[in-house]
Amino acid sequence: MVNIAILGFGTVGSGVYEVVTKNKEVITRKAGMEINIKYVLDLREFPDHDVNKVLTHNVEDILNDESVQVVVEVMGGVDVPYKFVKAALEKEKHVVTSNKALVAAKGPELLHIAKQKNVNFLFEASVGGGIPILRSMNRSLTADVILEVMGILNGTTNYILTEMTENGLAFDDVLKTAQELGYAEKDPTADVEGYDACRKIAILSSLAYGKTANFEEILTEGITKITKIDISYAKKCKSVIKLVGVSKNTPEGISAFVAPMLLPKEHPLSNVNGSFNAIFVKGNMVGDVMFYGRGAGSLPTASAVVSDVVAAVRHKHLHVDVDWTTEKMEILSNDHVKVKALVRIAGGEEQKQKALSVFEGGEIVTVEEAKDEFAVITAIETEKTLAEKIVQLSKDMEVRNRIRMEVSE
């Protein structure tokens, strides 16, 4: 029997408890021994829940108990979890986490400690919820040079954009519904401003290329400026708007960003709707592979957490190396990244001609829902020149929005 402890009994922590309890037989068979939850750490009391019999309010109970071999961290945040996780690893306990903020900020340091102590720091659930993407990249795609990672990495924003597209709803109205359904937090900033997806593409980039990607250096834009008019333009272009994270390994270096993009309907990611996530990985030998599934939620995320627990139990006397060093990854300035965009501009014929004189090779698009404006689909150029042209146009006319479009290379 292997004793484990769960740090945090919120959405994911309670899901882990449920998965281990309900699927005990199959988990025991696959782990090779029984997994027993000896402690659950939380500041709250749960008098009406059977978790109360293993509840503790003191992390030292867990850290000082040599019979606890695996610690599951599902608290969220960085500072306190980092302190607890580091202490657990130094006590030679395996650690499993779903905390993408912790992994993005402290991942290489914690992996280094785990290697020194001959234990494992596993974090499959930190990206993509129940999608087995990290394990696949670290084990199944090891023969390839990874050329690109692109994905829909946040279920909240994908749900919002899906509802705006399919039901013609406004952003604020869908966000309110998402909060009522539990898809969005009371403070949804991390999701709707793209910060959550940014941390995930940083983790994916680090695993893809073997160095540490600093999420603070990744260009990040959210979906708060997307309107029903933008959705209308997308439909006119036979496309959909998705918040995507993109990381590319180019001859010039690594580029990465998170932003809303217009994807043509034939693009596989365009059909990923609701709270689902999907991630494309392009290898130089295997080509394109795609991972799809529930990107969030108690049980899908908990399933990935428990899978890591089983892996830790199977390798409890063996450190499984992860190709992610503390060496800093140089992320290219987006100034030189190739881009095309749909640029919305207020005005009529006179403004159209001026816009086309600035965006040479551009194409005019209009929609019935906005008769006082038009849009230009630009030719492919660099982020820097696109930004300069928008600044130039803004001196004489109102530029209402700019949304990137997929660039096929």
C-alpha positions, 0 to 999 in steps of 0.5 A: 500500500502507498499512502498519499496526501492531497494539498487542497480540497477545492474543485480539483482536490475533491475530484482527486479524492473522488477518482481515487475512491470510486476507481480504487480497484482499477487504480490498484491494478494499474499501480500494482498496489493499493493507493490510500489517501492518508491526509487531506490538507485544507483550512476549512472543515467538512463535517458532512463529508467523509474526507473529514476523517483524514483532514488536517490543517497542518502541512507538517503532519504530511511532511514529517510522516515518512509513510506518505510517499506521494504528495498531490498539490492542487491548491493553486497560486505560487508562493505557498504551494512552492514552499510546500512542494519544495519541502515535500521534494526535499523530504524525498516525496514524489509530488504531483500537481495541476498548478500551471502557475507554479509549474510555469514559474518554478518548474525547472527548479522543482524538477532539479530538486526532484532529480537530486532526491531521486523522486518525481515532480509530475504535472500532466494536469497543468496543461489541457486538463485530462488531455495526456499532452505532456506525457506524450511530448516527454515520452512518445515524441522523443524521436522528433524535433518539435517544430510547432505547438498550437492549441486552444488551451483555455476552456472558459474562453473557448466556451465564451467564443463558441456561444458568441459564434453559435448564438449571437450573444455578447461577450459580457452576457456569455461571461455572466452565464459562464460564471453561473455555470461554474466555467468561469471564476468570479474574477475571470481575468486570468482566463479572458485576458489570456494569462492562463493560456500564456502559462500553458504555452510557456510550459509546452514550449519548455517541454518541446524545446528543452529550455525554460520559457519565461511566460512574462516574455510571451506576447499575450492578448485576451478576448475582452475586445471581441464583439458580435461584429467581429464574429460577423466578419469571421463568418463572412470570411468562413472562419471562426475566432479562437483564442490560441497559444502558438509556439514555433521553432524557426531557423531564427529562433523560438517565437510564441504568443497567445491571441485571438485568431481567425481560423478557417473552418477547414482548420481542425481547431475551428471545430473545437467548441465549448469547454473542450481544448485541443493541441497540435504538435508538429514534429519534423518526422511524425508530422502533425498530431492532435490531442483533444479532450476536456480542458478543465473541470473537476474530474477530467483534471483529477483523472490526469492528476491520478494518472500521475500518481499511478506513474509516481507509484510505479516509479517510486524508486526511480526518477523519470527525467524530463527534458526541461533545463534551467537554461533560459529560452530566448524568445524572439521579438514578435516584430519579425514574426509573419502575420496577416490580420483583419483590421476593422476601420470606421468610414466609407469609400474615401477611407477604404481607398486610404486604407488600401493605399497603406495596406498594399495587396489588402482586400476589403470586407464588409458586413450588413451588421456594421454599415458605418465601417469596413475591414481590410484583410492584409497581405502577409507582413511582419508584426512590426510593419502591421503595427506601424501601418495601424498607427499610421491609419489611426492618425486619420481614421478610427481603427476599431479592432485588429484580429490575427489570421492564420498564416500558412507557411 
